[in-house]
Amino acid sequence: MIRKCLFPAAGYGTRFLPATKSMPKEMLPIVNKPLIQYGVEEARDAGLQHMAIVTGRGKRALEDHFDISYELEHQIRGTDKENFLNGTRELMDTCTFSYTRQVEMKGLGHAILSGRSLIGDEPFAVVLADDLCLNLDGDGVLTQMIKLYKQFRCSIVAIQEVPMDQTSKYGIIAGEQIREGIYRVNSMVEKPQPEDAPSNLAIIGRYILTADIFDLIEDTEPGKGGEIQITDALMKQAQNGCVLAYKFQGTRFDCGGAEGYIAATNFCYESLYKQGL
């Protein structure tokens, strides 16, 4: 049903300068594994095998990471260091990777539209790699959302509650709760000030989108900051049919900034790396 996952990865990562001046933010390591690999593993674990990555200038490291490095592998062959590449090799063996470039940075909606040629006319997932989502006690966030899609067959956004004074950092939804943790969206606002926010339910970097979203993005005028916002296109979709918001199970780290990145590193070191997971 859903085979492809789109990774918008063309952004400049300005919140993490100067580290991201010459290095993609998606390649920032959490312990010894880059953010993009965590995202691809989450998608693979959800049953998705086709990874579509929207890149930009200076992002060749993303393509190189999911490719063979002959010199490196020759140097470490037969040593205990060879095992460090097992995870990446498994992804390369079980998934396909395709790439396209977002020539201009015009917002998340435009980045998703840039991936249309890789996705085609089918439903797909979207992962923002700098939102690291982990659920050590059960299914990953994408797995949870795909199970919901099988029931409802509509676009789904992942949400979490945030403090009201932080609503200006997120797309915010409001809607009717139809089940525990599941809302039918009737309002969606991009980065509202606290006094204008319809709720404190914030969209984070996981989406399931139906293929008609591409036409809706094409018809969406630039919004806040002159960018084409995915929230504006999703709001049109909600008015014409149904968009669900899902309060997921698990922990999310905003690794686009230092505080979330350090918290994620500490968590993964204690919970995964030290235990050999």
N, C-alpha and C positions, 0 to 999 in steps of 0.2 A: 504493500500500500504506500508507504513512505520509504523511498530508497536513498534520497539524497539529503545532504546537510550542507548548507551554505555558511561559509565563514567570512564575514566582512572584515578584512584585515588590511585596509589601505590607510587607516588613520595615522596621524603623526605621533600620537602618544605624548602630547605636550605636557600632560600632568606629571610625566616621569622624565622630563629633561633634566640634565643633559644625557642621561643614559640612553634615551631613545633617539638621540641625534643621528646616529649611524646604525642603530640596531632596532629591528622591529619590536614593538612592545609585546607582541605575541610570542617572541622568543625569550622573554625574561624568564629565568629559571626559578621554579619553585623547588627548592633543594637542588636536585640534579636533572630535572625534567622541565622543558619549556611549557609555557601556558598553552600553546597551540596543541601540544601533544595530549595534555589533559582533556582538551575539548574534543579532539578526534577520538580518543578512547571512550569518552562518554557517548559520542555518536555511534561508534562501532558497537558498544555494549547495548545500545538501543536497537540494534539490527540494521543500521544504516551502513552501506558499503561504498557509496559514492560521495567523496568529499570535494566540494566545489569551493575554491578559495579565491576571494576577490582581493587582489594585492595592489600595490602602487610602487612608485619609484623607491628604490632602496630596500625592497622587501625580498630580494633573491634568497636570503637565508631561509625563508619559509619553504621554498621549493627544494633547496639543498638539504634541508633536514629530513625530508621524506624521499631521499634518494640514496643511492649507494655512494659511499666515499671510499674509493678503491685504495688510496694511499693510507688512510687511517686504518682501514680494516686489515690491510696487509701488515701494518706495523704491530697491531695488537692481536693478530691471529695466534691462537695457541696459548694466550695468557688469560689470567682471570679477569682482565678488563674487557674481554670480548663479550662477556655476559651483559655488560651495561647496554649493549645495543640490541638485546633481544626484544625489548618492547617495541622499538622503532621498526625492527625487521618484521615483527608480526603484523604491525599495521600496514606495512608496505606489501606484505603477502596477501592480506585479507581485504584491503581497500584499494580503490582507485582514486587518484588525485588529479584534478583538473584546475586550471588557473586562468584568470582573466584580470585585466587591470581596470581600476577606476581612475580615469585620467584626471578628473577634478574632484576635490573633496567637497561634496555638496550635501552631506548629511547621510544618516543611516538609510533613509528611504532610497536615496540615489544609489548607495552602495549595493543595496539588495537588488535594485533594478539592473545594475551593472552585471549581476550574475545571471540574468535571465537566459542568456545563451547556453549556460552550463546546466540550468535546471530544466528548461523546456516547460511543457504544459502538464505539470503534475504537482501534487502537494509536496511540501518540503519542510525541513527543519532549518532553523537559523541558530547559530551559536556565536555569541560574542566572547572570544577567548579570554579577555581580561576580566570577565565575570567568572571566577572559578567556583563551581558548584560541586559539592561533595555530599554524598549520603552514605555513610559507612554502615548503616544499619538496614539498608534495603536498596530498592531500585534507584538508579540515577535519575536526575531531573528529566532528561529527554525521554527515558523509558517510561516514566510516569505520564508524561504528556502524550506520548504516542498511544498509550493505552486509552487515554481520554479521547483522542482523535478517533479511534476505532469505534467509540460509542456515538460521538456527536458529529463527526465529519465536517468540522468547521475550523476556522483559525482559532488558535489558543495562544495566549501570552502568559508567561510565568510572572507571578507577583509575590511581593513580600511587604509586610508592614514596615514603614520607616517613621522616624520622628517627624512631626509636622514641620519643624524648622529646616528639614532637609528635602522638602518636596520640590524645590527649585532645581534639584540635581537629576530628576527623573521624569519619565512619563507617568502620569497618575491616572488611575481609572476609578470609576464609580459604577455600581451596577446592582442588580438584584441577585442575592445569593440563592442559588437553586439547589445546592447541596453543600455539605460541609466543605468549605475551602474552594468552592467553584461558583463563579459569578458570571451572569450574563451581562456583558458590558453595555451600558447606555451612555456613558460619558468618558472621554479620554482627552487629557490635556497635557501638552508637552511642557515640562519644567515650570509649573505654576508657582507663584509666590504662595507662602502658607495661607494667606488670607483668601486666595483665589482657588485653592486646591479643593476638589470635590471629595477627597478622602485622603488617607495616608497609605493607600495601597499602590505601591510603586512597581512599574514594569522593570524586570531585570533581563539579562541577556540570553533568554531562551524563548524561541517562538516556534509554533507550527503554523505554516501559512498555506492557504489554498492558492491555486495558480492564478485566480482572477486578481490577486493582489498586484500583479505587475501592471495591468491596465489601470488600476486605481492609482498606483504611484505615478504613472505617466500623466494622469489627469490632475495630479496634486500640485498646487502652486507652492512655491517656497514659503516657508513659515518663519518661525522664530530663528533669528540669526541668519536669515537668507538661505536656510537649508531646507531640503525636502525631507519632511519628517515621516517616518513610518507610522507614527501615531495618527497623523491626519488621514492617511490612507486606510488605516484600520478603523477609524471612526466612520468613514464612508461605508466600509464593509459591514460594520455593526448596524448602521441605519438601514442597510439593504437586506440584511439577513441576520447572521449571528456571529458574534465573536465572544469567546469565553476567556475568562481570566482564572488562573489556577494558582492557589497558594500552595506551593510545592513543599515536599518533605526534604529536608537537608539543610546544609549550611552554605551560604554564599559569601565569597570574599571579593571585594572590589579591588582587583589587583592593578588597576590603572593609576592608583595613588600609593604613596609610601606606606600609609597606615595599614590599609587592607593587604598590601603585598607582604609586609612583615608578619601580620597576623596569619596569613595563609602559609607562609614559609614555616613559622613555628608550629602551626597545626599539623602540616604534612610531615614535618620532621618527627614529631612525637607520635603521630597516629599511623603513618605509613612507612616512612623511610627506616626508622629504627626497628620496625617490625618486619622489614623485608617485603612489604606489600607493594 
